[in-house]
Amino acid sequence: MIKIDVHKKLRAFDSEMNFHIQCQIKKGELVTLYGESGAGKTSTLRILAGLLKPDKGEITINEVSWIDTKNKIFLAPQKRNIGYVFQDYALFPNMSVLQNLEFASGKGQNKKVITELIEMMELGDLQNRKPQTLSGGQQQRVALSRALVRKPDVLLLDEPLAALDYKIRLKLQDYITRIHKEYNLTTILVSHDIGEIMKLSDRVFVLEQGKIVRQGIPSEIFSNQKISGKFKFTGEILKIEPQDVVLIVSVLIQNNVVKVIANKSEMQTLKVGDKVMVASKAFNPILYKIQE
């Protein structure tokens, strides 16, 4: 269990923000921090990692105090068992893939973990290559593996897939899901991609001006109603075509166009360009507008 209750005054350009994050995250959860740029998402990760000190407050991880300003406790970053993955990979350019992992592992660590990660992340053919010879997706797989070599209690992901193309993002999302489950991690993700959040997250925290203003499961956060259904996909409306007494709605889901039959009453608030969720209910697809 992660318990966070921290305050800090943050400056951005000419304005000041009273940052106050208060939440609890269960062990084994994958939660996403969502909100506009400057809302405090990365600051939350940096405080958790020990890269930014709060003005006051507490953070406890599994009943161990990492920060307690009243009692002057501030656990050094290197003593926090955290894996941190950045958007820009941050790999050592002079080291091979294997050397990057070995360096992160440190002395005395079980090297079997490295072998396991190389196999799991499909890095076997890449382990002797330098980062600059790898694609963006390959580099991010290495960065993800490097963050895991010490079997962290908490994995922090700061928009790690934002710079990658669509197909590579989907593949990396599968890797993240797999390692989160197999390593029984508690994972905190920063993302602006609603489809990614829907696919990966157990819960979402919506931040505005340094505070959590909403939280819940993704389908509740991004829709104005609770959604049931065995299958749920997010997409964008490409076309709405009248046909007899119904409408044929073309929705782009990943790289596929799906046609959904909808009643005119269901489409009153929807238009071309809207992001929607397609939920299957008793084999009848239903469209729900996503609230961004």
C-alpha positions in Angstrom: 0.0 0.0 0.0 1.2 3.5 -0.9 -0.1 6.4 1.1 0.7 9.9 -0.1 -0.2 13.2 1.5 2.2 15.9 0.5 2.2 19.7 -0.1 4.5 21.8 -2.1 4.5 25.3 -3.7 5.5 24.9 -7.3 6.4 27.7 -9.7 5.6 27.6 -13.4 6.5 30.6 -15.5 5.0 33.6 -13.6 2.4 31.6 -11.6 2.5 29.6 -8.4 0.6 26.4 -7.8 -0.3 24.9 -4.4 0.4 21.3 -5.0 -1.3 18.9 -2.6 -1.7 15.2 -3.5 -3.5 12.9 -1.1 -4.3 9.4 -2.2 -3.8 5.7 -1.5 -2.7 3.0 -4.0 -3.1 -0.6 -3.3 -0.3 -3.1 -3.8 -0.4 -4.6 -7.2 -2.5 -1.8 -8.8 -1.7 0.0 -12.0 -2.9 3.5 -11.7 -2.7 6.4 -14.2 -2.2 10.1 -13.4 -4.2 12.1 -16.1 -4.6 15.8 -16.6 -3.4 18.8 -18.6 0.3 19.7 -18.9 1.4 21.4 -15.7 -1.3 19.7 -13.5 1.4 18.1 -11.3 1.6 14.6 -12.7 5.4 14.5 -13.2 5.9 16.3 -9.9 4.1 13.5 -8.1 6.4 10.9 -9.7 9.5 13.0 -8.8 8.4 13.4 -5.2 7.8 9.6 -5.0 11.3 9.0 -6.4 13.0 11.4 -4.1 14.0 13.8 -6.8 11.8 16.6 -5.5 11.3 17.4 -1.8 7.8 18.4 -0.6 7.4 21.3 1.7 5.5 19.1 4.2 3.7 15.8 4.3 4.2 12.1 4.4 4.7 9.1 2.1 4.7 5.5 3.3 5.3 2.5 1.2 4.2 -0.9 2.7 4.3 0.7 6.2 7.8 2.1 5.7 8.1 5.8 5.9 9.9 7.4 2.9 9.0 11.0 3.8 7.8 12.4 7.1 8.6 16.1 7.3 7.4 16.4 10.9 10.0 13.8 12.0 12.6 15.0 9.5 12.5 11.7 7.5 13.6 11.8 3.9 14.8 8.5 2.5 17.5 9.1 -0.2 16.5 8.3 -3.8 19.0 5.4 -4.0 17.4 3.8 -0.9 13.9 3.8 -2.4 13.2 0.6 -4.3 11.8 2.3 -7.3 12.0 1.7 -11.1 11.7 4.9 -13.1 11.1 5.0 -16.9 11.3 8.3 -18.7 10.0 9.3 -22.1 13.5 10.0 -23.4 14.9 6.5 -22.4 18.0 7.9 -20.6 20.2 5.0 -21.6 24.0 5.2 -21.3 25.2 5.6 -24.9 28.7 4.2 -24.4 27.3 0.9 -23.0 25.7 -2.0 -24.8 22.2 -3.2 -23.9 23.6 -5.8 -21.6 26.0 -3.4 -19.9 23.2 -0.9 -19.3 21.3 -3.7 -17.4 24.3 -4.9 -15.6 25.2 -1.3 -14.4 21.6 -0.8 -13.1 21.7 -4.2 -11.4 24.7 -3.2 -9.2 27.2 -5.3 -7.4 25.9 -8.4 -5.5 22.6 -8.6 -7.4 21.3 -11.8 -8.9 22.3 -11.8 -12.6 19.5 -14.3 -13.3 17.1 -11.4 -13.3 18.9 -9.9 -16.2 18.7 -13.1 -18.2 15.0 -13.4 -17.4 14.3 -9.8 -18.5 16.3 -10.2 -21.7 14.2 -13.2 -22.6 10.9 -11.6 -21.5 11.5 -8.3 -23.3 12.9 -10.1 -26.4 16.3 -8.4 -26.2 18.4 -11.4 -26.9 19.5 -10.3 -30.5 20.1 -6.8 -29.2 22.1 -7.3 -26.0 25.5 -6.5 -27.5 24.3 -3.4 -29.4 24.7 0.3 -28.4 21.5 2.4 -27.8 22.1 4.6 -30.8 21.8 1.6 -33.1 18.3 0.7 -31.8 14.9 2.0 -32.7 12.8 4.0 -30.3 10.7 1.0 -29.4 13.8 -1.1 -28.8 15.4 1.6 -26.6 12.2 1.8 -24.5 12.2 -1.9 -24.0 15.8 -1.6 -22.7 14.8 1.3 -20.5 11.9 -0.7 -19.1 14.1 -3.7 -18.4 16.7 -1.6 -16.8 14.1 -0.2 -14.4 13.2 -3.7 -13.4 16.5 -5.4 -12.7 16.4 -4.6 -9.0 12.8 -6.0 -8.7 11.3 -2.6 -7.6 8.4 -2.2 -5.2 7.1 0.6 -7.3 7.4 1.2 -11.1 7.0 4.9 -12.3 6.3 5.4 -16.0 6.4 9.1 -17.1 4.7 9.0 -20.6 7.1 6.3 -21.7 5.3 5.6 -25.0 4.3 9.1 -26.1 7.1 9.5 -28.7 6.5 6.1 -30.3 4.4 5.4 -33.3 1.0 3.6 -32.9 2.0 0.0 -33.7 5.0 0.2 -31.4 3.0 1.7 -28.6 0.5 -1.1 -28.7 3.3 -3.7 -28.5 5.0 -1.8 -25.6 1.6 -1.7 -23.8 1.5 -5.5 -24.0 5.0 -5.6 -22.5 4.0 -3.3 -19.6 0.9 -5.3 -18.9 2.9 -8.5 -18.8 5.7 -7.3 -16.5 3.3 -5.6 -14.2 1.5 -8.9 -13.6 4.5 -11.2 -13.6 6.5 -9.1 -11.2 3.5 -8.2 -9.1 4.4 -4.5 -9.4 2.6 -1.4 -8.1 2.8 0.8 -11.2 2.1 4.5 -11.5 1.7 5.7 -15.1 1.5 9.2 -16.5 -0.4 9.3 -19.8 -2.5 11.5 -22.0 -3.6 8.6 -24.3 -7.2 7.6 -23.3 -7.0 4.3 -25.2 -3.8 3.4 -23.5 -5.3 4.3 -20.1 -8.4 2.2 -20.8 -6.2 -0.7 -21.8 -3.7 -0.6 -18.9 -5.2 1.0 -15.8 -7.1 -0.3 -12.8 -7.8 3.2 -11.7 -7.3 6.8 -12.9 -6.5 9.9 -10.8 -7.4 13.1 -12.6 -5.2 16.1 -11.6 -6.0 19.8 -11.9 -3.8 22.5 -10.5 -1.8 20.1 -8.4 -4.8 18.3 -6.8 -6.7 15.1 -7.5 -10.2 16.2 -8.5 -11.6 12.8 -9.6 -10.7 9.2 -9.3 -12.2 5.9 -10.4 -12.0 3.1 -13.0 -11.3 4.4 -16.5 -14.7 3.7 -18.0 -16.3 5.8 -15.3 -13.8 8.7 -15.6 -14.0 9.0 -19.3 -17.7 8.5 -19.7 -20.6 10.3 -18.2 -22.2 7.0 -17.1 -21.1 3.7 -15.8 -20.5 1.2 -18.6 -21.1 -2.5 -18.6 -20.1 -4.8 -21.3 -17.8 -7.7 -21.9 -15.8 -6.0 -24.6 -14.8 -2.3 -24.5 -12.8 -0.4 -27.2 -12.0 3.3 -27.6 -12.0 5.0 -31.0 -13.0 8.0 -33.0 -16.1 8.6 -35.1 -15.1 8.9 -38.8 -18.6 9.0 -40.4 -22.3 9.0 -39.6 -24.6 7.7 -42.4 -28.4 7.6 -42.2 -30.0 4.3 -43.3 -33.7 3.8 -43.1 -34.6 4.4 -39.4 -31.1 3.9 -38.0 -27.6 5.3 -38.4 -24.5 3.5 -39.5 -21.5 4.9 -37.5 -18.0 4.2 -38.7 -15.5 4.2 -35.8 -11.7 4.0 -36.1 -10.5 1.6 -33.5 -6.7 1.2 -33.6 -6.0 0.6 -37.3 -9.5 -0.8 -38.1 -12.8 0.8 -39.0 -15.8 -0.7 -37.2 -19.3 0.0 -38.3 -21.9 0.3 -35.5 -25.7 0.5 -35.9 -27.1 3.2 -33.7 -30.5 4.8 -33.1 -30.9 8.5 -33.8 -31.7 9.1 -30.1 -28.3 7.6 -29.2 -26.5 9.9 -31.5 -27.9 13.2 -30.4 -24.8 14.2 -28.5 -22.3 12.6 -30.9 -20.6 13.9 -34.0 -17.7 13.1 -36.4 -14.4 13.5 -34.6 -15.8 12.6 -31.1 -13.8 10.0 -29.1 -16.1 7.2 -28.1 -16.1 3.9 -26.4 -17.7 0.9 -28.2 -19.0 -1.5 -25.6 -20.6 -4.9 -26.4 -23.7 -5.7 -24.4 -25.4 -9.0 -25.3 -23.6 -8.8 -28.7 -25.2 -5.4 -29.4 -22.4 -2.7 -29.7 -23.3 0.5 -27.9 -21.5 3.9 -28.2 -20.6 6.1 -25.3 -19.0 9.5 -25.6 -15.6 9.9 -23.9 -15.4 12.9 -21.6 -11.8 14.3 -21.9 
